[in-house]
Amino acid sequence: MNGERQSDGAVSVSTVRATLESVLSRDAGATVIEECRRCGTTVEFARVPCPACGCDDIVEYRIE
């Protein structure tokens, strides 16, 4: 269940951990988080369908 929502709607710990690590360990540049608009799964590349639900609608959040 890496990066997927559980049946009760909770996000797996690995997704939360990966997101926090990417934000907290960033360098001087902006951090980009890409996630599925349908289910909220964090994905590594915005140009691929979501591995959890297959949706192509991926959003990018840039944190500076």
C-alpha positions as CSV (number, residue, x, y, z in Angstrom):
1,M,0.0,0.0,0.0
2,N,2.8,2.4,-0.7
3,G,1.2,5.8,-1.4
4,E,-2.4,4.5,-1.5
5,R,-5.4,5.4,0.6
6,Q,-6.7,2.6,2.8
7,S,-10.3,1.5,2.5
8,D,-11.3,3.8,5.5
9,G,-9.9,6.8,3.6
10,A,-6.6,7.2,5.7
11,V,-3.4,7.9,3.8
12,S,-0.7,5.3,4.4
13,V,2.2,6.2,6.7
14,S,4.8,5.9,3.9
15,T,3.0,8.6,1.8
16,V,3.0,11.0,4.7
17,R,6.6,10.2,5.6
18,A,7.8,10.7,2.0
19,T,6.0,14.0,1.7
20,L,7.4,15.3,5.0
21,E,10.9,14.2,4.1
22,S,10.7,15.9,0.7
23,V,9.6,19.1,2.4
24,L,11.9,19.1,5.4
25,S,15.0,17.9,3.5
26,R,14.8,20.3,0.6
27,D,17.6,22.4,-0.7
28,A,17.5,26.1,-1.6
29,G,15.2,25.4,-4.5
30,A,11.5,24.8,-4.5
31,T,10.0,21.4,-3.5
32,V,7.5,19.9,-5.9
33,I,4.8,17.5,-4.7
34,E,2.8,15.8,-7.4
35,E,-0.4,14.0,-6.5
36,C,-3.5,12.6,-8.0
37,R,-6.5,14.9,-7.9
38,R,-8.9,12.0,-7.6
39,C,-7.5,10.0,-4.8
40,G,-4.6,12.1,-3.4
41,T,-1.9,9.5,-4.0
42,T,1.6,11.1,-4.2
43,V,3.3,10.2,-7.5
44,E,6.9,10.5,-8.6
45,F,6.2,11.8,-12.2
46,A,3.4,14.1,-13.2
47,R,3.3,12.6,-16.7
48,V,2.1,9.1,-15.7
49,P,-1.3,7.9,-14.6
50,C,-1.9,7.5,-10.9
51,P,-0.7,4.0,-9.8
52,A,-3.6,3.7,-7.4
53,C,-6.6,4.7,-9.5
54,G,-5.4,5.2,-13.0
55,C,-6.5,8.8,-13.2
56,D,-4.5,11.1,-15.5
57,D,-5.3,14.3,-13.6
58,I,-2.1,14.9,-11.6
59,V,-1.5,18.2,-9.9
60,E,1.8,19.8,-8.9
61,Y,2.3,21.8,-5.7
62,R,5.4,24.0,-5.5
63,I,6.6,24.8,-2.0
64,E,9.3,27.5,-1.8
